[in-house]
Amino acid sequence: MATLHTERLELRPWRRDDVDFVFDLYSRWDVKRYIGREPRVMEDRSEAVALLDRLVSFDDPVQGYWAVERTVAGAGAGQLVGTILVKSIPASGPAEPLEPSGDIEIGWHFHPDSWGMGLASEAAAAVLAHAFAGGLERVVAVTNPLNLASRRVCERIGMSHEGQTDAYYNATCELYVAVGGSR
Ligand SMILES: CC(C)(COP(=O)(O)OP(=O)(O)OC[C@H]1O[C@@H](n2cnc3c(N)ncnc32)[C@H](O)[C@@H]1OP(=O)(O)O)[C@@H](O)C(=O)NCCC(=O)NCCS
């Protein structure tokens, strides 16, 4: 997985020693409340260890789970702020686990201490550009209709709003689409 750089950020592979940040991030209701059909927070550090086990072994030249770290000198430099993911999105359906839809999604989970600074949009734009440079033709993002901050990130990185869809995750979501070459 490629390490990416933006003006204020480094986007790098996850490491097992990021466990404290991952547990802090996903144990917060503010972060988890719009993620998944039945959101729940992490309650035990072992859940963060298990998640990181999966993330560090995910290996793909274009898709990935990036750890996002601040690089600007001064307060906050070297601090983890969140994650951007590019991965296969599951289709709605009766199967458990859900079958892949054939589409690829981009997503973002950031720590509340870092919200409102444009960091998610900055990181997501870089990952989307990387995805298209790596050959993806179409990337979707789905959000809970009430998740206005996430919808705004979709808009800020140039994704088109295509209304609501029930096609993924057995949930009604707002659908945003980006097509390579059209941005
Ligand atoms: C969605 C999320 C990643 C945004 O992170 P962020 O770093 O604050 O994002 P940015 O600063 O790049 O942009 C956020 C935009 O949303 C806007 N916004 C934030 N809260 C908002 C709200 N309640 N209503 C409307 N707009 C809102 C901000 O003003 C900003 O837009 P602007 O720059 O045009 O003013 C962050 O809120 C998060 O991690 N949430 C929890 C996880 C989550 O829900 N992920 C998405 C799952 S689909």
Ligand as a Chemical Component Dictionary entry (heavy atoms), coordinates in Angstrom:
data_LIG
# 
_chem_comp.id                   LIG 
_chem_comp.type                 NON-POLYMER 
_chem_comp.pdbx_formal_charge   0 
_chem_comp.three_letter_code    LIG 
# 
loop_
_chem_comp_atom.comp_id 
_chem_comp_atom.atom_id 
_chem_comp_atom.alt_atom_id 
_chem_comp_atom.type_symbol 
_chem_comp_atom.charge 
_chem_comp_atom.model_Cartn_x 
_chem_comp_atom.model_Cartn_y 
_chem_comp_atom.model_Cartn_z 
_chem_comp_atom.pdbx_ordinal 
LIG C1  C1  C 0 -17.338 12.787 8.614  1  
LIG C2  C2  C 0 -15.999 13.206 9.223  2  
LIG C3  C3  C 0 -14.898 12.273 8.738  3  
LIG C4  C4  C 0 -15.678 14.639 8.791  4  
LIG O1  O1  O 0 -14.394 14.952 9.318  5  
LIG P1  P1  P 0 -13.806 16.444 9.281  6  
LIG O2  O2  O 0 -12.312 16.364 9.346  7  
LIG O3  O3  O 0 -14.519 17.281 10.272 8  
LIG O4  O4  O 0 -14.221 16.865 7.819  9  
LIG P2  P2  P 0 -13.851 18.212 7.056  10 
LIG O5  O5  O 0 -13.421 19.253 8.052  11 
LIG O6  O6  O 0 -12.940 17.872 5.937  12 
LIG O7  O7  O 0 -15.251 18.622 6.403  13 
LIG C5  C5  C 0 -16.428 18.529 7.164  14 
LIG C6  C6  C 0 -17.491 19.403 6.538  15 
LIG O8  O8  O 0 -18.734 19.083 7.134  16 
LIG C7  C7  C 0 -19.299 20.224 7.689  17 
LIG N1  N1  N 0 -20.046 19.810 8.844  18 
LIG C8  C8  C 0 -19.583 19.297 9.993  19 
LIG N2  N2  N 0 -20.594 19.021 10.820 20 
LIG C9  C9  C 0 -21.729 19.371 10.168 21 
LIG C10 C10 C 0 -23.105 19.343 10.489 22 
LIG N3  N3  N 0 -23.527 18.862 11.646 23 
LIG N4  N4  N 0 -23.989 19.802 9.574  24 
LIG C11 C11 C 0 -23.576 20.265 8.375  25 
LIG N5  N5  N 0 -22.273 20.311 7.999  26 
LIG C12 C12 C 0 -21.376 19.874 8.914  27 
LIG C13 C13 C 0 -18.119 21.104 8.005  28 
LIG O9  O9  O 0 -18.515 22.469 8.152  29 
LIG C14 C14 C 0 -17.256 20.864 6.783  30 
LIG O10 O10 O 0 -17.730 21.526 5.625  31 
LIG P3  P3  P 0 -17.133 22.956 5.156  32 
LIG O11 O11 O 0 -15.649 22.833 5.236  33 
LIG O12 O12 O 0 -17.648 23.132 3.799  34 
LIG O13 O13 O 0 -17.634 23.940 6.147  35 
LIG C15 C15 C 0 -16.068 13.170 10.768 36 
LIG O14 O14 O 0 -17.169 13.934 11.187 37 
LIG C16 C16 C 0 -16.185 11.763 11.325 38 
LIG O15 O15 O 0 -15.200 11.050 11.430 39 
LIG N6  N6  N 0 -17.395 11.381 11.730 40 
LIG C17 C17 C 0 -17.584 10.068 12.382 41 
LIG C18 C18 C 0 -17.371 8.897  11.446 42 
LIG C19 C19 C 0 -18.338 8.932  10.285 43 
LIG O16 O16 O 0 -19.529 9.178  10.461 44 
LIG N7  N7  N 0 -17.801 8.658  9.095  45 
LIG C20 C20 C 0 -18.585 8.624  7.890  46 
LIG C21 C21 C 0 -19.372 7.380  7.757  47 
LIG S1  S1  S 0 -20.298 7.437  6.224  48 
# 
loop_
_chem_comp_bond.comp_id 
_chem_comp_bond.atom_id_1 
_chem_comp_bond.atom_id_2 
_chem_comp_bond.value_order 
_chem_comp_bond.pdbx_ordinal 
LIG C1  C2  SING 1  
LIG C2  C3  SING 2  
LIG C2  C4  SING 3  
LIG C2  C15 SING 4  
LIG C4  O1  SING 5  
LIG O1  P1  SING 6  
LIG P1  O2  DOUB 7  
LIG P1  O3  SING 8  
LIG P1  O4  SING 9  
LIG O4  P2  SING 10 
LIG P2  O5  DOUB 11 
LIG P2  O6  SING 12 
LIG P2  O7  SING 13 
LIG O7  C5  SING 14 
LIG C5  C6  SING 15 
LIG C6  O8  SING 16 
LIG C6  C14 SING 17 
LIG O8  C7  SING 18 
LIG C7  N1  SING 19 
LIG C7  C13 SING 20 
LIG N1  C8  SING 21 
LIG N1  C12 SING 22 
LIG C8  N2  DOUB 23 
LIG N2  C9  SING 24 
LIG C9  C10 SING 25 
LIG C9  C12 DOUB 26 
LIG C10 N3  SING 27 
LIG C10 N4  DOUB 28 
LIG N4  C11 SING 29 
LIG C11 N5  DOUB 30 
LIG N5  C12 SING 31 
LIG C13 O9  SING 32 
LIG C13 C14 SING 33 
LIG C14 O10 SING 34 
LIG O10 P3  SING 35 
LIG P3  O11 DOUB 36 
LIG P3  O12 SING 37 
LIG P3  O13 SING 38 
LIG C15 O14 SING 39 
LIG C15 C16 SING 40 
LIG C16 O15 DOUB 41 
LIG C16 N6  SING 42 
LIG N6  C17 SING 43 
LIG C17 C18 SING 44 
LIG C18 C19 SING 45 
LIG C19 O16 DOUB 46 
LIG C19 N7  SING 47 
LIG N7  C20 SING 48 
LIG C20 C21 SING 49 
LIG C21 S1  SING 50 
# 
